[in-house]
Amino acid sequence: MAALPPRLLRALEAFNSAHPWSHNAHYHPWLLRQLPRRFGRGLDVGCGSGDLARLLAGRSTGGVEGIDSDPEIIARARELTPPGVPVDFVVADAPAGLPAGPYDVITCVAALHHLPFTETLTRFRDQLAPGGTLVVVGCAREESPVDHLLAALSIPLNLANGWLKNRGRTAASRPVSMTAVTRPPEITFAEIRREAARLLPGARLRRRLFWRYTLVWRGGRAEG
């Protein structure tokens, strides 16, 4: 998120605490639209409490693995997963600790900026099955005028979404808030795009609202 005056930042934090919602879950419907209706094995990197991994499991014929480096959040993910849902949650560090592929689908939401970018993207590429789909929803350091414009537009839209998603809800029924970013992103969207073009020819990248970008790569084939 762009640097804001302290008073405005405190006001936004207070509003978000009172009207919580997940910026990451906001992109789950879009992410699912990038994937086949049915696929074999899936991997969700930085799975958190497992919301996306459980959604992927509804399409997977070979099971889904969700990994996260936090043992407590993995324990929570296991608690929240009903019996019979084909998801295996594992404590592991990426990229070195990624389970062996190949995977037909790999997803990574708001986690790549915590990891060594080139090494992790290379590992994703190598673990993806031919014709498989990699989808990243990531965070980048703001640099260009477009970055700052999207960040500025995201502030009122963030407030509107928080208000609408919590309207009429009790405290117990409010949406789960987004997980706080523990380390700000270090590389810019332009740098991400250049490195992705080198490692993943044909990858599609877009700047997005709510301090996010997206990357889609379909097994090395350029998208039409």
N, C-alpha and C positions, 0 to 999 in steps of 0.2 A: 504494500500500500504506500502511496506517496506520502512524503513528510507533510504533516499538517500542523497548524498552530496548536500548541498544547491545550488551549481551552476547547477548540473544536474537537480535537482528538478525544479529550475526556468526555465531551458530550456524546460523541458517537459511541464510545465504549459503554457509557451508561445506557444509551438507547438499545444497543445490541444485547446487553445483559438482560434488559427488560423485555426485549422482543427477539429472542434467539431464533436463528435458522442457519442451515448449513450451506455455505457457498459450494461445497464439494457435491453434496447430494443434489443441488440444483442442476448439475450437469449430468447426473445419472441417466435421465431419459434420453438426452442427446447422445450420450455414450452408447447406450444400448441400440440406438438406431444405426450406429456404425458397424454393428456386428451381425453375423448370420443369425437367422432364427434358431438354427441348431448347429452346434459345433462339438468337437471332441473334448480335448483337455483345455482347461483354462487356468490362468495364473493371475492373481491380483496382488501387486506389489505395494506395500504400505497400506494394508487392508484395514487398519484401525479396528473398529468394532464389527466389521464384516458385512455392512449393509450391501455394498456393491458385490462382494463375493457371493452372497446369497441370491442376489438377482441373476448373476451369471450362472449359478447352479441350475436355475430354472430352464436354461437353454442347453446345458452341457450334457453330452452323452458319456463323457469320460471322466467326469468329476472336476472339481475346482480346488486349487490350493491357494490359500490366502496367507501371505507372510507379512510379518511386522517385527521390528526389533524390540518392541515393548512387551515383556511377558504379561503385564497386567492387562493390556488392551487385548492381547490374544486370549487370555482367560475369559474376558468379557465377551469376546466374539463367540467363543465356544458356548458360553451360557445362553446367548441369544439365539443360537442356531437350533431349530427344532430337530428332533430325531428323524433320520432318514434323508435329510438334506445333504446332497453329496459334496460337502465342503470339508477340507482338511486344513485347519489353521495351525501354522507352524511359526515358532519364534526363530527368526533368521535375519542376518544382516545382508543387505544387497550392496553390491552385486555379487560378491564372492559366495555368499551363502544361498544363492538362488537354487531351488531344486532343479534337477536335470530335466530338460525338455525331451522332445519338442512339444510345444504348446500350440494349439490352434488359435488361441486368443491370449494376449497378455495386456493387462490394464495397469495403469499407474496414475493415481490421482493425488495431486498435491504432495508428492513425496520425492520426485526426481531432484528438486532443488536442494534436498538434504544429502544427496549422493554425488559421487564423482560422475559428472555428466557423460563424458566420452566413454569411460569404462562401462558405465551402466547401460547406455544406449547400445554399445557394441554387444554386451551380454544379452540384451533383449533380442537384438537382431539374430544372434547365433542360436538362441533358444526357441525362436519362432519357426513353426513348421512351414514348409512351402505352401504358399497361398494363404497363410494365417494372417491375423489382423492384430496389430499393435495400436493401442489407443492410450495417449497420455493427455491428462489435464494437468498443466503445470503452472508454476509461478516464475516470473522473470523480473529482473531488475528494470525499473522504468528508466528510459533514457530519451526516447524520441518524443517529438510533439504529439504523435498519435498515442503513444503510451500514456502521456500525461492527460490527454483529452479523455481517453477511455477511463482513466482513474477518476477524473473529475465527474464524468457522467455516472460512474458507479456509486458515488456517494449518495445522491438522492434516490437512485434506484434501490440501493441497499436499504435505505430507510423505508421506502414504500413496500418492499418485499417483506421486511420484518414486521411492519404493521399489518399487512394483509394476511400473512401466514399465521399470525397470532390473534387475529380479530376474533373475539367471542370465545377464546379458549381459556380454560383454567390453567393455573400454573402446572398442574400435573399432566395436562394434555398438550403442552406446548411442544413444538418441534425441537429436536435435539440441536443444540448450537454447534457451530462449526468448531473444529479443533484449532486452537491457536497455532499460528506459525511459530515454531521454536527457533528457526534460523532464517533470516531474510535471504532471498535469492541473490546470488552473486553475479550471474551472467545475464546479459540482456537478450531480448527477443531476437535481435539481429544476429548475435553470436550463436544462439540456439539454432536459428534457421540455417546459418552457414554450416555448422557442424552436422546437423541433421541431413543436409543435402549431400554431404560427403559420405556419411555412414549409411543413410537410408535413401537412396535415389528414388525419387517419385513421391516422397513423403509430402503430405499436405499439412501445412501449419496455418493457424489463424490466431490473431489476437482476439481476446474475448473480454466481456465485461466481468466485473467483480474480481479484478486483479488476477486473471487467468489467461492462459493460452492453451490451444489444443494442437495435438499432433496425431495424425492417422497415417499408418503405413500398412499396406496390404501385401505382405510377403515379397517385397521387392519390385512389385509391378506398379508402374505409374498409374495414377488414378485419372479417369476421364472426367 
